[in-house]
Amino acid sequence: MTEASTMHDFPEKSGSASNRTARVLADRAAGEAYVASVCFKHGPPRLTGVELEFTVHHADDPARPLDPDLLATALGPHTPRTLRPDSPASPLPAGSPVSLEPGCQVEISALPQASLRDLAAVVTADLHHLRDRLARHGLVLGETGIDAHRPPRRVLHTPRYAAMERRFAPIGPGGLTMMCSTAGLQVCVDAGESEHYAARWAAAHAMGPPLLALFATSRVHAGRDTGHASARWLAVHDTEAVRTRTARVAGDPAAEWAGRLMDVPLMVLPRGDRPWDAPEGLTFADWIDGRGAAALLPRPTAADLDYHLTTMFTPVRPQGYLEIRYLDAQPPGAWLPPVALVAALLVRQSTVDKVREICAPVADRWTTAARRGLADRDLAAVAAALADLGCAELGATGLAAESITEISESVQGRVYRSRSEA
């Protein structure tokens, strides 16, 4: 949801930024070919990255509205330019860029690493630095996937977020809640080799409902028990179905995704100092073909299509790599177990095939997972099977033996507690 992607050490999109800005898309076929080429980069799975989002609170009163000036002071040189345009926006010491969501949720995007051991070291160092800076100014990071204390309130005043708020308001409260109250844990993995990427894409989706249920942390919102395991995920789904619903996993993922992107209406249209509201119902294909309101617009470029890609909030979003977006945020010290489990479940092709087989009975139960979590017996059973499979594969992720033991105990402890409660 942030205004620019920061996972920049995965394989680059084709062409330089200046070339993409100048490259006018001739027709729909050119647009689809571009999407397919930049969203699914093929090669042996090598890198893993993570994007960690957190709500931010005043330590003495977590229900008090966040003071953005105090947050900027606390972040200092790491303050994103969306909050302070004159900030140097320096990365954290281990290299993670910092960004902010519309409600001033903080996000750190760790540079992808070749092993989970290296990724853990990077994130641990940058999280420690971030938490220390915040603590010196009386601020703390939240520990759940949705703001447990405050109602949604937009704090960042950018043209993109203002246009998004206006667009989502007629649909219902989900849009503003997603923008301003939610925090996710996003795991980024390579798409995989050409002969295997469709299976990895399918597995990343299929394990979504049981993993969402296993790591749900967003039951309480704004001081109220919602009764749902993941109120965060329900808010996402209540935003705008055309850009949040699960992708079709049958057929060729690149072709399916490319066609879908052409038919999704523009969410925002960057226009300098003018409001960024997009013409109602104008799809990217309409823009390319100059239909309707698009007749008054300049012809779209590859850079415009890159921006359109950032307005999709699907459970898994292809960006050259696969951005797995369905997990709730975890407490700052507990982010590694879900990331390690996801990485382990995708570490070998034989494991990927087992994931698809295990998850087939519950692969489409997103709403049930968000509402009932592991109280649903079918989801609980599949989550337990995934935990067993993934924990057995942790040795292939590059983690140290002691970390593997701690992660296995954490994951299996969640499964055991759900069975005890049931």
PLY file of the C-alpha trace (Angstrom):
ply
format ascii 1.0
element vertex 422
property float x
property float y
property float z
element edge 421
property int vertex1
property int vertex2
end_header
0.00 0.00 0.00
3.00 2.27 0.40
3.70 4.72 -2.40
6.73 2.90 -3.77
8.01 -0.65 -3.67
11.20 -1.02 -1.66
12.16 -4.66 -2.25
14.68 -3.45 -4.80
17.34 -6.16 -4.55
15.19 -8.82 -6.15
15.67 -9.03 -9.95
14.96 -5.62 -11.47
12.07 -4.83 -13.74
13.05 -4.64 -17.38
14.71 -1.41 -18.48
15.79 1.66 -16.56
13.31 3.99 -14.90
13.84 6.62 -17.59
13.24 4.09 -20.36
10.02 2.92 -18.73
8.82 6.51 -18.37
9.37 7.12 -22.08
8.03 3.78 -23.33
4.48 4.35 -24.57
2.31 1.22 -24.64
0.96 0.75 -28.15
-1.95 -1.57 -27.38
-3.37 -4.05 -24.86
-1.09 -6.84 -26.09
1.96 -4.67 -25.37
0.64 -3.94 -21.88
0.01 -7.61 -21.15
3.45 -8.59 -22.45
5.06 -5.98 -20.21
3.18 -7.14 -17.10
4.05 -10.78 -17.75
7.74 -9.91 -18.22
8.18 -7.81 -15.09
5.91 -9.62 -12.62
7.30 -13.15 -12.98
11.10 -13.31 -13.16
12.34 -16.87 -13.54
15.38 -18.50 -11.99
16.36 -20.83 -9.14
14.81 -19.71 -5.83
17.61 -17.89 -4.04
16.49 -14.87 -2.01
14.05 -14.26 0.83
12.92 -10.85 2.02
10.41 -9.55 4.52
8.39 -6.38 4.98
7.30 -5.71 8.56
4.48 -3.30 9.35
3.62 -2.08 12.84
1.13 0.32 14.32
2.86 2.95 16.49
1.61 4.09 19.92
2.42 6.48 22.72
3.81 4.21 25.43
1.96 5.97 28.25
-1.41 5.84 26.48
-1.68 3.57 23.42
-5.20 4.85 22.70
-4.01 8.45 22.29
-3.93 9.63 18.64
-0.42 9.39 17.27
1.50 12.65 17.08
3.12 12.64 13.61
5.59 15.39 14.57
6.82 13.28 17.46
7.11 10.27 15.15
9.19 12.29 12.69
11.44 13.47 15.50
11.88 9.89 16.71
12.66 8.53 13.25
15.09 11.38 12.57
17.05 10.81 9.34
14.99 7.68 8.62
11.72 9.65 8.32
10.08 8.93 4.95
9.52 11.90 2.65
5.78 11.23 2.68
5.86 12.66 6.21
8.74 15.13 5.89
9.52 16.03 2.24
12.96 17.43 3.17
14.08 14.28 5.04
17.16 12.40 3.78
15.05 9.23 4.23
18.12 7.21 5.12
17.79 3.43 5.47
18.22 1.85 8.88
21.80 0.78 9.77
21.53 -2.72 8.24
20.04 -1.29 5.05
16.27 -1.58 5.50
14.32 1.35 4.03
11.54 2.82 6.19
8.12 3.76 4.84
4.79 4.79 6.36
1.23 3.70 5.74
-1.60 6.27 5.75
-2.22 5.97 9.51
1.54 6.30 10.12
2.04 2.58 10.59
5.79 2.05 10.25
7.09 -0.42 7.68
10.64 -1.68 7.31
11.57 -3.56 4.16
14.59 -5.71 4.86
16.94 -6.23 1.95
16.48 -9.80 0.67
19.12 -12.30 1.69
20.36 -15.66 0.45
19.70 -17.35 3.81
17.23 -16.89 6.63
20.15 -16.65 9.05
21.36 -13.52 7.22
17.83 -12.14 6.95
17.30 -12.62 10.68
20.52 -10.76 11.44
19.52 -7.81 9.23
16.01 -7.52 10.63
17.12 -7.98 14.24
19.66 -5.16 13.92
17.29 -2.75 12.21
14.36 -3.52 14.50
16.55 -2.94 17.55
17.66 0.43 16.17
14.10 1.43 15.29
12.63 0.43 18.64
15.41 2.21 20.50
14.82 5.47 18.62
11.07 5.27 19.22
11.49 4.42 22.92
13.63 7.51 23.49
10.59 9.56 22.49
7.97 7.58 24.37
6.74 5.54 21.39
6.33 1.79 20.99
5.48 -0.60 18.17
2.16 -2.42 18.23
2.03 -6.20 18.52
-1.02 -7.12 16.44
-2.28 -6.96 12.86
-4.77 -4.19 13.57
-4.77 -1.18 15.87
-6.14 -2.62 19.11
-6.65 0.79 20.70
-7.67 3.47 18.18
-10.19 3.85 15.35
-8.79 4.46 11.86
-7.55 7.99 11.16
-5.51 9.08 8.18
-2.36 10.89 9.31
-0.36 11.09 6.08
-1.61 13.77 3.71
-0.47 12.74 0.25
-2.43 12.97 -3.01
-2.46 9.17 -3.38
-3.88 8.49 0.06
-6.43 11.29 -0.17
-7.71 9.86 -3.47
-7.79 6.34 -2.00
-9.85 7.48 0.98
-12.38 9.19 -1.28
-12.57 6.13 -3.53
-13.11 3.62 -0.75
-15.55 5.65 1.38
-18.73 4.77 -0.58
-17.89 1.05 -0.39
-17.85 0.96 3.42
-15.45 1.26 6.36
-13.08 -1.49 5.20
-11.00 0.80 3.00
-10.17 3.36 5.67
-9.56 0.57 8.20
-7.16 -1.20 5.83
-5.32 2.04 5.08
-5.02 3.42 8.59
-5.41 0.62 11.15
-3.86 -2.54 9.74
-0.35 -3.98 9.85
0.86 -6.99 7.92
3.84 -9.30 7.68
4.84 -9.76 4.04
7.20 -12.53 2.97
8.99 -12.10 -0.36
10.39 -15.10 -2.25
11.70 -15.67 -5.76
9.10 -16.75 -8.30
11.15 -19.82 -9.29
12.28 -21.50 -12.47
10.04 -21.40 -15.54
8.97 -25.04 -15.22
8.09 -24.67 -11.52
6.81 -21.13 -10.99
3.16 -21.99 -11.62
3.31 -24.62 -8.87
5.00 -22.17 -6.45
2.33 -19.57 -7.26
-0.41 -22.11 -6.59
1.19 -23.30 -3.34
1.68 -19.75 -2.05
-2.07 -19.22 -2.46
-3.21 -22.63 -1.23
-1.40 -22.35 2.10
-2.85 -18.87 2.66
-6.03 -19.72 4.60
-4.40 -22.16 7.07
-1.40 -19.87 7.64
-3.65 -16.84 8.03
-5.56 -18.80 10.68
-2.37 -20.05 12.38
-0.81 -16.59 12.73
-3.93 -14.43 13.15
-3.37 -11.62 15.68
-6.05 -9.04 14.89
-9.15 -9.87 16.89
-9.35 -6.63 18.91
-9.78 -3.34 17.06
-10.20 0.12 18.60
-10.78 -1.37 22.04
-13.50 -3.75 20.86
-13.44 -7.53 20.46
-14.53 -8.01 16.85
-15.12 -11.73 17.34
-12.94 -12.43 14.30
-9.50 -14.03 14.29
-8.19 -11.61 11.65
-10.19 -8.41 11.50
-7.30 -7.09 9.43
-7.87 -9.53 6.60
-11.62 -8.91 6.62
-10.93 -5.17 6.28
-8.72 -5.85 3.26
-11.41 -7.95 1.63
-14.05 -5.30 2.33
-12.09 -2.66 0.44
-12.54 -3.22 -3.31
-12.98 -6.76 -4.55
-11.49 -6.19 -7.99
-8.09 -5.45 -6.47
-8.17 -7.65 -3.34
-9.71 -10.96 -4.40
-7.56 -14.05 -4.85
-6.01 -14.54 -8.27
-6.94 -17.50 -10.45
-4.25 -20.12 -9.91
-5.14 -22.36 -12.84
-3.44 -21.92 -16.20
-0.44 -19.67 -16.82
-0.07 -17.26 -13.87
1.73 -14.61 -15.94
-0.94 -14.52 -18.65
-3.78 -14.58 -16.12
-2.26 -11.77 -14.06
-1.48 -9.66 -17.13
-5.03 -9.94 -18.41
-6.43 -9.10 -14.99
-4.30 -5.97 -14.67
-5.59 -4.63 -17.95
-9.20 -4.94 -16.76
-8.79 -3.48 -13.26
-10.00 0.14 -13.03
-7.41 2.74 -12.14
-7.43 3.47 -8.41
-5.54 6.74 -8.59
-4.05 8.80 -11.41
-0.95 10.83 -10.47
-1.44 14.41 -11.71
1.05 16.61 -9.93
-0.72 19.19 -7.77
-4.21 18.27 -8.99
-6.36 15.67 -7.16
-5.33 12.15 -8.07
-8.86 10.71 -8.33
-9.10 8.42 -11.35
-12.04 8.67 -13.78
-14.77 6.31 -12.62
-14.53 2.84 -14.13
-11.56 3.63 -16.37
-9.49 0.46 -16.80
-5.88 0.38 -17.89
-6.97 -1.23 -21.17
-9.34 1.72 -21.70
-6.46 4.10 -21.11
-4.24 2.33 -23.64
-7.02 2.35 -26.25
-8.03 5.97 -25.55
-11.61 5.06 -24.68
-13.96 7.34 -22.73
-12.24 9.71 -20.32
-8.86 8.38 -21.48
-9.23 10.41 -24.70
-8.24 13.48 -22.64
-5.17 11.83 -21.06
-1.64 11.37 -22.41
-0.97 7.85 -23.66
0.15 5.55 -20.80
3.73 4.41 -20.47
5.38 1.38 -18.89
6.01 3.54 -15.81
2.26 4.22 -15.54
1.65 0.48 -15.65
4.31 -0.05 -12.96
2.36 2.36 -10.76
-0.93 0.61 -11.52
0.65 -2.62 -10.27
1.17 -1.04 -6.83
-2.60 -0.56 -6.44
-3.29 -4.30 -6.23
-3.75 -5.73 -2.71
-4.14 -9.44 -3.47
-3.08 -12.21 -1.04
-0.07 -12.90 -3.24
1.23 -10.12 -5.48
3.83 -10.82 -8.19
6.49 -8.13 -8.53
9.21 -10.11 -10.26
9.21 -12.06 -7.01
6.18 -13.29 -5.04
5.05 -10.96 -2.28
3.00 -13.08 0.16
0.72 -10.55 1.87
-1.87 -12.45 3.92
-0.14 -12.78 7.31
-1.05 -10.51 10.21
1.74 -8.54 11.85
3.37 -10.31 14.78
4.94 -8.86 17.94
8.33 -7.32 17.04
10.25 -10.22 18.58
8.09 -12.92 16.97
8.29 -12.17 13.24
10.75 -14.97 12.32
8.66 -18.16 12.91
5.98 -17.36 10.29
8.60 -16.15 7.80
10.71 -19.28 8.34
7.68 -21.53 7.98
6.67 -19.91 4.69
10.23 -20.13 3.36
10.54 -23.77 4.43
7.27 -24.72 2.76
8.60 -23.36 -0.55
12.21 -24.49 -0.21
12.03 -27.57 -2.48
9.78 -28.51 -5.36
8.83 -31.79 -3.64
7.69 -29.77 -0.60
5.73 -27.38 -2.82
3.84 -30.35 -4.28
3.05 -31.64 -0.78
1.80 -28.19 0.27
-0.68 -28.13 -2.60
-1.90 -31.62 -1.73
-2.27 -30.91 1.99
-4.02 -27.56 1.48
-6.41 -28.54 -1.32
-9.42 -29.09 1.01
-9.19 -25.55 2.47
-7.45 -23.58 -0.29
-10.38 -21.21 -0.84
-11.51 -20.69 2.78
-10.14 -17.17 3.21
-13.21 -15.74 4.91
-13.54 -18.72 7.25
-9.88 -18.40 8.19
-10.27 -14.69 8.93
-13.46 -15.15 10.92
-12.83 -18.37 12.83
-9.10 -18.95 12.64
-8.03 -22.29 14.10
-11.45 -22.72 15.71
-12.37 -24.22 12.34
-11.40 -27.88 12.62
-10.53 -28.35 8.96
-8.24 -25.32 8.94
-6.68 -26.40 12.24
-5.92 -29.86 10.87
-4.31 -28.49 7.72
-2.35 -25.89 9.70
-0.99 -28.68 11.92
0.05 -30.69 8.87
1.76 -27.63 7.36
3.55 -26.98 10.64
4.90 -30.54 10.66
5.98 -30.34 7.02
7.57 -26.91 7.30
9.39 -27.55 10.57
10.91 -30.67 9.05
12.32 -28.52 6.21
13.77 -25.70 8.32
17.26 -27.16 8.02
17.29 -26.24 4.32
16.74 -22.52 4.98
20.21 -21.68 6.31
19.11 -21.16 9.91
21.31 -22.11 12.83
20.34 -25.22 14.80
19.29 -23.26 17.88
17.04 -21.02 15.77
15.42 -24.06 14.18
14.61 -25.44 17.62
13.11 -22.14 18.79
11.05 -21.70 15.63
9.76 -25.27 15.73
8.73 -24.85 19.36
6.97 -21.57 18.57
5.06 -22.95 15.57
4.14 -26.24 17.20
3.15 -24.37 20.36
0.56 -22.44 18.37
-0.84 -25.67 16.96
-0.92 -27.30 20.39
-2.68 -24.32 22.01
-5.34 -24.33 19.31
-6.01 -28.03 19.90
-6.17 -27.49 23.66
-8.62 -24.62 23.27
-10.73 -26.69 20.91
0 1
1 2
2 3
3 4
4 5
5 6
6 7
7 8
8 9
9 10
10 11
11 12
12 13
13 14
14 15
15 16
16 17
17 18
18 19
19 20
20 21
21 22
22 23
23 24
24 25
25 26
26 27
27 28
28 29
29 30
30 31
31 32
32 33
33 34
34 35
35 36
36 37
37 38
38 39
39 40
40 41
41 42
42 43
43 44
44 45
45 46
46 47
47 48
48 49
49 50
50 51
51 52
52 53
53 54
54 55
55 56
56 57
57 58
58 59
59 60
60 61
61 62
62 63
63 64
64 65
65 66
66 67
67 68
68 69
69 70
70 71
71 72
72 73
73 74
74 75
75 76
76 77
77 78
78 79
79 80
80 81
81 82
82 83
83 84
84 85
85 86
86 87
87 88
88 89
89 90
90 91
91 92
92 93
93 94
94 95
95 96
96 97
97 98
98 99
99 100
100 101
101 102
102 103
103 104
104 105
105 106
106 107
107 108
108 109
109 110
110 111
111 112
112 113
113 114
114 115
115 116
116 117
117 118
118 119
119 120
120 121
121 122
122 123
123 124
124 125
125 126
126 127
127 128
128 129
129 130
130 131
131 132
132 133
133 134
134 135
135 136
136 137
137 138
138 139
139 140
140 141
141 142
142 143
143 144
144 145
145 146
146 147
147 148
148 149
149 150
150 151
151 152
152 153
153 154
154 155
155 156
156 157
157 158
158 159
159 160
160 161
161 162
162 163
163 164
164 165
165 166
166 167
167 168
168 169
169 170
170 171
171 172
172 173
173 174
174 175
175 176
176 177
177 178
178 179
179 180
180 181
181 182
182 183
183 184
184 185
185 186
186 187
187 188
188 189
189 190
190 191
191 192
192 193
193 194
194 195
195 196
196 197
197 198
198 199
199 200
200 201
201 202
202 203
203 204
204 205
205 206
206 207
207 208
208 209
209 210
210 211
211 212
212 213
213 214
214 215
215 216
216 217
217 218
218 219
219 220
220 221
221 222
222 223
223 224
224 225
225 226
226 227
227 228
228 229
229 230
230 231
231 232
232 233
233 234
234 235
235 236
236 237
237 238
238 239
239 240
240 241
241 242
242 243
243 244
244 245
245 246
246 247
247 248
248 249
249 250
250 251
251 252
252 253
253 254
254 255
255 256
256 257
257 258
258 259
259 260
260 261
261 262
262 263
263 264
264 265
265 266
266 267
267 268
268 269
269 270
270 271
271 272
272 273
273 274
274 275
275 276
276 277
277 278
278 279
279 280
280 281
281 282
282 283
283 284
284 285
285 286
286 287
287 288
288 289
289 290
290 291
291 292
292 293
293 294
294 295
295 296
296 297
297 298
298 299
299 300
300 301
301 302
302 303
303 304
304 305
305 306
306 307
307 308
308 309
309 310
310 311
311 312
312 313
313 314
314 315
315 316
316 317
317 318
318 319
319 320
320 321
321 322
322 323
323 324
324 325
325 326
326 327
327 328
328 329
329 330
330 331
331 332
332 333
333 334
334 335
335 336
336 337
337 338
338 339
339 340
340 341
341 342
342 343
343 344
344 345
345 346
346 347
347 348
348 349
349 350
350 351
351 352
352 353
353 354
354 355
355 356
356 357
357 358
358 359
359 360
360 361
361 362
362 363
363 364
364 365
365 366
366 367
367 368
368 369
369 370
370 371
371 372
372 373
373 374
374 375
375 376
376 377
377 378
378 379
379 380
380 381
381 382
382 383
383 384
384 385
385 386
386 387
387 388
388 389
389 390
390 391
391 392
392 393
393 394
394 395
395 396
396 397
397 398
398 399
399 400
400 401
401 402
402 403
403 404
404 405
405 406
406 407
407 408
408 409
409 410
410 411
411 412
412 413
413 414
414 415
415 416
416 417
417 418
418 419
419 420
420 421
